[in-house]
Amino acid sequence: MRTKLTLRLDAELVRRAKAYARQSGKSVSSVVADFFALLGRREELGKDELTPAVRSLVGALGSARVSERDYHRYVEEKHR
């Protein structure tokens, strides 16, 4: 059974998601479904094994100094 899901996302993120889906020859719904399907695979893969998508992000922030507190401030400011 297929069910509709509404997501509220930043406009720039939606734009990038649509561009990625178009380049991949998929719909945004299909891309999101693929991502959600990966979520359950963590147990199958083992907790220490990373998916290729996650592995490609390792080190992406480099030497950026971002703390958990920075994230909390960002979220608080975003939802004001």
C-alpha positions as protocol buffer text, in pm:
chain_id: "A"
residue {
  index: 1
  type: MET
  ca { x: 0 y: 0 z: 0 }
}
residue {
  index: 2
  type: ARG
  ca { x: 134 y: 343 z: -92 }
}
residue {
  index: 3
  type: THR
  ca { x: 80 y: 633 z: 149 }
}
residue {
  index: 4
  type: LYS
  ca { x: 135 y: 1004 z: 103 }
}
residue {
  index: 5
  type: LEU
  ca { x: 397 y: 1173 z: 325 }
}
residue {
  index: 6
  type: THR
  ca { x: 436 y: 1550 z: 359 }
}
residue {
  index: 7
  type: LEU
  ca { x: 779 y: 1688 z: 445 }
}
residue {
  index: 8
  type: ARG
  ca { x: 862 y: 2047 z: 536 }
}
residue {
  index: 9
  type: LEU
  ca { x: 1211 y: 2128 z: 413 }
}
residue {
  index: 10
  type: ASP
  ca { x: 1425 y: 2430 z: 340 }
}
residue {
  index: 11
  type: ALA
  ca { x: 1356 y: 2562 z: -13 }
}
residue {
  index: 12
  type: GLU
  ca { x: 1721 y: 2523 z: -116 }
}
residue {
  index: 13
  type: LEU
  ca { x: 1721 y: 2162 z: -2 }
}
residue {
  index: 14
  type: VAL
  ca { x: 1406 y: 2095 z: -205 }
}
residue {
  index: 15
  type: ARG
  ca { x: 1568 y: 2254 z: -511 }
}
residue {
  index: 16
  type: ARG
  ca { x: 1877 y: 2036 z: -472 }
}
residue {
  index: 17
  type: ALA
  ca { x: 1667 y: 1724 z: -414 }
}
residue {
  index: 18
  type: LYS
  ca { x: 1470 y: 1789 z: -732 }
}
residue {
  index: 19
  type: ALA
  ca { x: 1790 y: 1848 z: -930 }
}
residue {
  index: 20
  type: TYR
  ca { x: 1943 y: 1527 z: -793 }
}
residue {
  index: 21
  type: ALA
  ca { x: 1629 y: 1328 z: -873 }
}
residue {
  index: 22
  type: ARG
  ca { x: 1616 y: 1471 z: -1226 }
}
residue {
  index: 23
  type: GLN
  ca { x: 1985 y: 1383 z: -1286 }
}
residue {
  index: 24
  type: SER
  ca { x: 1922 y: 1034 z: -1152 }
}
residue {
  index: 25
  type: GLY
  ca { x: 1616 y: 984 z: -1370 }
}
residue {
  index: 26
  type: LYS
  ca { x: 1398 y: 934 z: -1062 }
}
residue {
  index: 27
  type: SER
  ca { x: 1122 y: 1117 z: -882 }
}
residue {
  index: 28
  type: VAL
  ca { x: 1192 y: 1289 z: -550 }
}
residue {
  index: 29
  type: SER
  ca { x: 956 y: 1036 z: -390 }
}
residue {
  index: 30
  type: SER
  ca { x: 1169 y: 753 z: -528 }
}
residue {
  index: 31
  type: VAL
  ca { x: 1491 y: 911 z: -397 }
}
residue {
  index: 32
  type: VAL
  ca { x: 1336 y: 954 z: -51 }
}
residue {
  index: 33
  type: ALA
  ca { x: 1204 y: 597 z: -58 }
}
residue {
  index: 34
  type: ASP
  ca { x: 1554 y: 470 z: -147 }
}
residue {
  index: 35
  type: PHE
  ca { x: 1698 y: 661 z: 148 }
}
residue {
  index: 36
  type: PHE
  ca { x: 1435 y: 529 z: 388 }
}
residue {
  index: 37
  type: ALA
  ca { x: 1499 y: 176 z: 263 }
}
residue {
  index: 38
  type: LEU
  ca { x: 1865 y: 217 z: 363 }
}
residue {
  index: 39
  type: LEU
  ca { x: 1768 y: 306 z: 720 }
}
residue {
  index: 40
  type: GLY
  ca { x: 1660 y: -49 z: 798 }
}
residue {
  index: 41
  type: ARG
  ca { x: 1971 y: -197 z: 640 }
}
residue {
  index: 42
  type: ARG
  ca { x: 2198 y: -81 z: 921 }
}
residue {
  index: 43
  type: GLU
  ca { x: 2115 y: -391 z: 1122 }
}
residue {
  index: 44
  type: GLU
  ca { x: 2178 y: -611 z: 817 }
}
residue {
  index: 45
  type: LEU
  ca { x: 2512 y: -444 z: 741 }
}
residue {
  index: 46
  type: GLY
  ca { x: 2634 y: -436 z: 1099 }
}
residue {
  index: 47
  type: LYS
  ca { x: 2661 y: -122 z: 1306 }
}
residue {
  index: 48
  type: ASP
  ca { x: 3027 y: -59 z: 1219 }
}
residue {
  index: 49
  type: GLU
  ca { x: 2984 y: -89 z: 842 }
}
residue {
  index: 50
  type: LEU
  ca { x: 2888 y: 232 z: 661 }
}
residue {
  index: 51
  type: THR
  ca { x: 2683 y: 255 z: 345 }
}
residue {
  index: 52
  type: PRO
  ca { x: 2864 y: 401 z: 40 }
}
residue {
  index: 53
  type: ALA
  ca { x: 2664 y: 724 z: 69 }
}
residue {
  index: 54
  type: VAL
  ca { x: 2763 y: 776 z: 433 }
}
residue {
  index: 55
  type: ARG
  ca { x: 3122 y: 670 z: 367 }
}
residue {
  index: 56
  type: SER
  ca { x: 3146 y: 942 z: 98 }
}
residue {
  index: 57
  type: LEU
  ca { x: 3055 y: 1204 z: 362 }
}
residue {
  index: 58
  type: VAL
  ca { x: 3322 y: 1105 z: 613 }
}
residue {
  index: 59
  type: GLY
  ca { x: 3557 y: 1400 z: 661 }
}
residue {
  index: 60
  type: ALA
  ca { x: 3336 y: 1637 z: 461 }
}
residue {
  index: 61
  type: LEU
  ca { x: 3354 y: 1902 z: 732 }
}
residue {
  index: 62
  type: GLY
  ca { x: 3731 y: 1874 z: 751 }
}
residue {
  index: 63
  type: SER
  ca { x: 3864 y: 2091 z: 1028 }
}
residue {
  index: 64
  type: ALA
  ca { x: 3535 y: 2275 z: 1085 }
}
residue {
  index: 65
  type: ARG
  ca { x: 3482 y: 2344 z: 1451 }
}
residue {
  index: 66
  type: VAL
  ca { x: 3114 y: 2282 z: 1506 }
}
residue {
  index: 67
  type: SER
  ca { x: 2987 y: 2180 z: 1846 }
}
residue {
  index: 68
  type: GLU
  ca { x: 2661 y: 2033 z: 1964 }
}
residue {
  index: 69
  type: ARG
  ca { x: 2590 y: 2372 z: 2123 }
}
residue {
  index: 70
  type: ASP
  ca { x: 2631 y: 2539 z: 1781 }
}
residue {
  index: 71
  type: TYR
  ca { x: 2370 y: 2302 z: 1644 }
}
residue {
  index: 72
  type: HIS
  ca { x: 2129 y: 2377 z: 1931 }
}
residue {
  index: 73
  type: ARG
  ca { x: 2169 y: 2752 z: 1868 }
}
residue {
  index: 74
  type: TYR
  ca { x: 2102 y: 2700 z: 1498 }
}
residue {
  index: 75
  type: VAL
  ca { x: 1784 y: 2501 z: 1565 }
}
residue {
  index: 76
  type: GLU
  ca { x: 1658 y: 2751 z: 1823 }
}
residue {
  index: 77
  type: GLU
  ca { x: 1715 y: 3041 z: 1584 }
}
residue {
  index: 78
  type: LYS
  ca { x: 1558 y: 2853 z: 1294 }
}
residue {
  index: 79
  type: HIS
  ca { x: 1235 y: 2787 z: 1483 }
}
residue {
  index: 80
  type: ARG
  ca { x: 1179 y: 3137 z: 1622 }
}
